[in-house]
Amino acid sequence: MDIVDSKYIGLISSRLQKFKRVKADLYNFRCPICGDSQKHKNKARGYIYPLKADMNFKCHNCGASTTFNNFLKTIDPTLHKQYVMEKFKERNVGRGSIIPEPEFNFKKPVFKSKLNLPKASEVPIATKYLEKRKINPNLFYFTNEFQKWTNTHKQTFNNINKDESRVIIPLHDTEKNLIGFQGRSLGPNSVKYITVMLSEDAPKIYGLDKIDETKPIFITEGPFDSTFVENSVAMCGSDLDVRTFGWSNYIWVFDNEPRNREIVERIDKTIGRGDKIVIWPKQIVEKDINDMVLSGHDIMPILKSNTYSGLEAKVKFNNWKKV
């Protein structure tokens, strides 16, 4: 973040309710676009954070997302003109930063709150599949016609002639609004998971409605794995920067695949950011948490005793990886 951005974030801070500086380049406040939570006046889900070469604004309530340049223009057009001039003088303008960008309509998305489906525990085939993996079937739902049912929430499939049954994994925001869902196939399938977001700007995370942000938050790779981990969420997409949530204590839990180049690279980047991460010990041979549970491992003690960061994480990582 350059000096000009820092200066103008400071200038508008008094206009933003509950404004606070979380880290050197991360700011949190109540979203001025949607007004944030009307039920909880202390909720603050607007963030300004670095994205590539620029600063970006994101609201985790209404889904609004744009550059700080556009955000400032929305909040204070006069101050925005001064900002543009200073960016130009300092020659710190990123590509497209001064060129006017399209106007955004920041209307809060209207989400459907109910799935209108039977619980997986009410369907024998789904119950058998989940209980075989020691997963609680009461946490999920089931549909015999995934594509047809999905289209009732959001037009996604044009051809539903080859429809199929799937376990439905609901994705909720912190206020328990349904923001999307995943469909998990029960048998062999080239596409095991299909993720559908009711709003493209909604975060692709499972478990936001269940966590306690005052405690350490474990971030797993899949929703099923997260059901075995205390106070956890699961990433349902790799394109989200969780730092924008303002969590003060979170721990990454990647799959135990030291020969998987993609996972190795993601772990390396995570350690490079200074985040906490679990590095699996050598005696653990299973690839994911679900398999570990099926093999009889007690997961929480393993996670807590193998969490590292900084130089220690780097050393443990170098001993773990095999690519």
C-alpha positions, -999 to +999 in steps of 0.1 A: +000+000+000+014+034-010+014+066+010-015+082-010-038+052-003-029+053+034-035+090+035-070+089+020-081+059+040-073+080+070-092+109+057-124+089+052-120+069+084-142+093+105-170+087+080-170+050+085-187+035+116-167+011+138-136+019+118-104+002+130-070-008+116-067-045+120-033-048+105-008-026+086-028-029+054-062-042+066-090-020+077-125-030+091-157-010+094-195-011+090-203-011+053-217+023+042-232+008+011-257-016+027-256-002+062-244-036+075-264-056+100-296-039+111-301-064+139-266-062+154-252-026+155-217-038+164-214-060+133-187-046+110-182-065+077-167-039+054-130-043+046-103-024+027-073-047+019-045-051-007-054-069-039-025-073-063-011-038-068-041-018-055-063-015-024-098-031-027-131-027-008-152-058+001-184-062+022-191-096+035-227-087+042-240-074+009-212-087-013-202-053-027-166-054-041-146-028-060-113-009-060-106+017-033-106+042-061-143+035-069-152+031-032-138+066-024-157+080-054-189+066-040-183+079-005-169+113-013-167+124-050-149+157-041-122+139-020-119+113-048-109+140-073-080+151-050-070+114-046-068+109-083-047+140-087-023+129-060-020+094-075-012+110-108+015+133-094+031+105-075+030+082-106+017+055-084-014+047-105-020+011-113-034+001-147-069+015-150-069+032-116-076+067-129-097+057-158-133+058-147-146+023-140-182+011-145-207+022-119-218-006-095-253-011-082-247-021-046-281-036-038-281-062-011-287-097-027-319-114-016-311-150-006-335-179-002-333-189+034-346-225+031-335-255+010-369-272+010-352-306+009-352-337+032-323-341+056-298-367+044-307-386+076-342-391+062-330-407+030-316-443+034-291-441+005-276-408+017-276-419+054-257-451+045-231-431+024-224-406+051-225-429+081-201-452+064-177-422+064-187-414+101-202-381+089-233-368+107-262-370+081-282-345+101-259-317+089-267-322+052-296-326+028-304-347-003-321-344-037-328-370-063-328-343-091-299-320-084-300-300-117-337-295-117-337-285-080-307-261-085-326-243-113-354-235-088-328-214-069-307-202-097-308-209-134-276-230-139-283-260-161-298-257-196-301-294-202-313-315-173-320-347-192-291-365-174-300-354-139-286-371-108-289-374-071-265-356-048-260-348-011-265-310-006-240-291+015-255-257+025-234-226+026-246-198+050-233-164+059-227-153+095-264-144+099-275-179+087-287-167+053-283-193+025-257-179+001-250-210-019-246-248-018-225-277-030-238-309-045-217-340-037-221-371-058-227-404-040-208-427-064-181-425-090-183-393-109-159-371-129-173-341-110-175-350-073-185-315-062-206-288-079-207-255-062-235-230-069-234-195-054-267-175-052-245-144-055-212-145-073-198-121-047-207-143-017-178-160+000-173-197-009-169-209+026-188-236+046-194-231+083-195-193+086-227-195+106-212-218+132-178-204+142-168-184+173-144-156+161-130-152+196-114-187+193-089-202+169-106-209+136-094-240+116-097-238+078-100-272+062-101-281+025-136-297+025-169-294+043-169-331+053-135-328+069-145-297+088-173-316+106-146-334+126-128-302+136-138-278+164-146-242+154-138-247+117-148-236+082-140-251+049-129-235+017-152-243-012-131-224-037-094-213-038-100-177-049-109-162-016-085-143+007-097-150+043-077-121+056-105-098+045-127-113+073-105-097+099-101-129+119-073-125+145-065-162+149-069-188+121-050-220+112-048-236+078-053-274+075-044-287+040-046-323+029-017-346+038-004-350+002+033-341+002+037-353-034+008-330-047+026-301-063-005-278-061-010-284-024+028-280-017+027-246-035-003-234-016+013-244+017+045-226+007+025-194+000+006-197+032+038-199+053+052-170+033+023-148+044+031-156+080-001-176+086-004-205+111-006-239+094-008-276+103+021-297+091+012-334+094+036-356+113+054-385+095+033-412+113+001-399+096-002-416+062-039-408+054-046-381+028-074-362+045-091-357+079-120-381+071-096-409+062-077-402+095-109-405+115-118-437+098-084-450+107-090-443+144-070-410+148-081-384+174-080-353+152-080-323+175-049-333+196-030-339+163-040-305+149-032-286+181+002-302+185+013-298+149+004-261+143+034-240+132+042-206+118+072-186+106+107-203+105+095-233+124+067-239+099+092-236+070+115-262+086+086-287+092+073-281+057+107-288+040+109-321+059+073-330+050+071-322+012+083-347-013+084-327-045 
